[in-house]
Amino acid sequence: MKAHDGMYIGGEWRPASGQDTIAVVNPADEQVIGHVPAGTAEDVDAAVRAARAAFPGWAATPPADRAARIAALRDVLAARKDEIAETVTAELGSPPAMSQAVHAGVPVLVAGSYAELAASYSFEEKLGNSTVLLEPVGVVGAITPWNYPLHQIVAKVAPALAAGCTVVLKPAEDTPLTAQLFAEAVQEAGVPAGVFNLVTGIGAVAGQALAEHEDVDLVSFTGSTAVGKQIGATAGAAVKRVALELGGKSANVILPGADLAKAVNVGVANVMANSGQTCSAWTRMLVDSERYEEAVSLAATAVAKYVPGERVGPVVNAKQQARVRGYIEKGVEEGARLVAGGPEAPKDQGYYVSPTVFADVTPGMTIAQEEIFGPVLSILRYEDVDDALRIANDTVYGLAGAVWGADDEEAVAFARRMDTGQVDINGGRFNPLAPFGGYKQSGVGRELGPHGLSEYLQTKSLQF
């Protein structure tokens, strides 16, 4: 993998201010595949100054012209789809099919949606004797995670650019090569110098410097709830806006009368996708007592198809592997029934975790309350629909979920009572225009579609 040894700042690749580097490791074989600069506060400051200098011109650029640049970016990403997929597979360990369809494919879809929105969005409206203007917030500090390295970048950068904001991106240190490819695509698409800037580095240094920088107007962060709280506190002290997409412990509720086999199979696939490293994964499956054991049997059969190294990849690094295996050990210790998998590593090389299914999980168990972020499914029993709702809502999180019912009307009625930001009904398809974000400790704000665009706008009213 070819890695840049500098930062993308002000429309060019510049040398880093320091000599320290970050090794990029392939989690499938534990081999170093490249090195990138470990950015400093000085690098962040240079990037923010470039973004600030570019902001007036980009904010004044007509929306149709901004849309054209985003469309060009979409086209470059589409043209480099194979290269992107190969890079994600190398630095995240994602199976090639997943890298092609999701990691490389979905960002093209999302970028295209913002090209269309930028051209059609109404940036002003009339309210009585007032004209309300929707103006860009300013300089955005975007801090993105490793689990969906390109999607999370596009989901922040595309709406920010559509709104007229400029951006400084600090990507996760585990997957910086994908971020560098994105910077190359921005340059190739003709986005003006300084509108987008990239600083690679570790969170405690570059990420913190970006969140604290006095000339950053909004911090958009995706990651753990613990770090999100720190960023929220930092931003609050500076009266700075934040958008936080954090953790989840989403419920997959299978109502009596639903197609049990389909609901279980889709539910298992959802949890195993991306090696379980998805904040919105339906990691708690809720089944009525009468069909509980049947669901457990179906889940055990389904998960057997997810062979480590084939349909399911490794987790991102050794620390994450140890963390997930620790949660599996905790589930056994607290009395959950191990139906499939377990804490033992399934392969001698690579950061693999055995796809695991627990039965007899009760709502108070650690594996039913805390985000594991690995290929681990907990199956819980409920007695009636009200009990199912109580269990579904009984965590500090509220990011996503699913409901399966005998018909859509029944499932929607239940979903309306769930304390969560997004619910799939009877296997509903992904919609790039639907707002994504959480209730409770799953975050603040929304991503995707017009609601995602509005995060990067502020309002001004003119009275006549």
C-alpha positions, 0 to 999 in steps of 0.5 A: 500500500502506498502511503503519503508521508505528509498531510493534505493541507491547503490543496497540497501534500505538505511535510508533517511538522514532526518525525513520528509515524503510525504503523498501519497493520493488516489485522488479518495477518498482523503485517505492517502495510504502511506508515503515515505521519503522526500529526501534531497540534502544529499540523492541526493548526496549519490545517485549521488556518487553511480551512478558515482562509478558504471558508469565505470563498467556499461559503459564497460559492453558489450551491449549484457549483458546490454540487458540481464539485461533490458530483465530481468527487462522487465520480472519482470515488466510483472510478477508484472503487476497486482501489478503495475496496482493496485498501479497506480490506488491507487495513481493516480486514474486511472480506473483499465482497463486503469491501466492494459492496459496502465500504466502497459502494455506499460512500458513492451513493451518499456522495451522490445524494449530497450532490443532488441535495446541494443543488436542490436544497432551499437555503432560505425561506419566508416566515411571515414578514421575515426571511430566514437564511440558512448559512454555513456554520464555518470550519468543521473538525471531523473526527472519524472511526475505523469501522466504516472508514470511507463511509463515515468520512463521506457522511461528514464531509459531503454535507459540510461541503454542500452547506458551504463549510470547510473541513479538517479531517482527523481519521482513525489511526487504524485506517488512515490509508483510506482517508489519504485515498479520499484526500486524493479524490478531493484533489482530483475532483477539483475541490478548491484548496483549503476547503478540505484538509487532512491531518493523520494522527492519534486521537489524544494528540491530533484529535484533541487539538482539533476539538479544542481549536478556537477557530473550529466552529463545529466538531463532528465526531463518530466513536465511543460514548466515552470519548463523545462525552469528553468532546461534548464537554470540551465543546461546551466550555467553548460554546461550540457546536457538536454532532456526536454519533456514538455507541449502540446496543440495538434491539431486534424485536421479533413479535409473535406471528412474524416470519421467525426464520427470516427475522433470525437469519437477517438478524444474525447477518446484521450482527456478523457484518463487518465482524460485528464492528457496527454501532447500529448492529442489532446485538440483542435479539428479543423473542417470545417465550413460545418460540424462543428455543426455535429461534436459538436453534435457527441462530446457531445454524445461521451463525455456523455459515460465518467462517472466520477468514471467509465470510467474517473478517478479523476485528481491527486490532489486538486490543479490540480482539482482547476486549471482545473475547473478554466480553464473551468470557463475561457472558459465560461467567454471568450465566448466559448459555453459549450456543455457538462460538466462545472466547477462544481465538479461531485462528493462530494468526490475525485478530479473529474472534469466533462468531458467538451466540448467547442464549438465556441472556437476561436484561441485566447482564453485561453482554445485554447492556454494554456495546461489545463491538464484535461478532457477538449476539445475545438472545433474550426472552420476553413474555408479552409485547409490553415486556418486549418493549421494556427490554428493548428500551432498557439500555443507556443507548438508542441508536437503531433497531428492528421490528418484525411483525405479522404485518407492517402496521403491527411492527410500526405500532411497536417501533413508535414506542421504541426509544431509538433513532432508526428502526427497520421494519420487516427488513426495511432497506437502507435509505441514504436520505433517512436521518441516522443518529441516536437517542439517549447516550447514542449521540446528538444530531443526525447524519445523512440526507437533508437532516444531516445537511442541516447539522452544518447550517445556522439560521439568520432571520431578516425582518421587513 
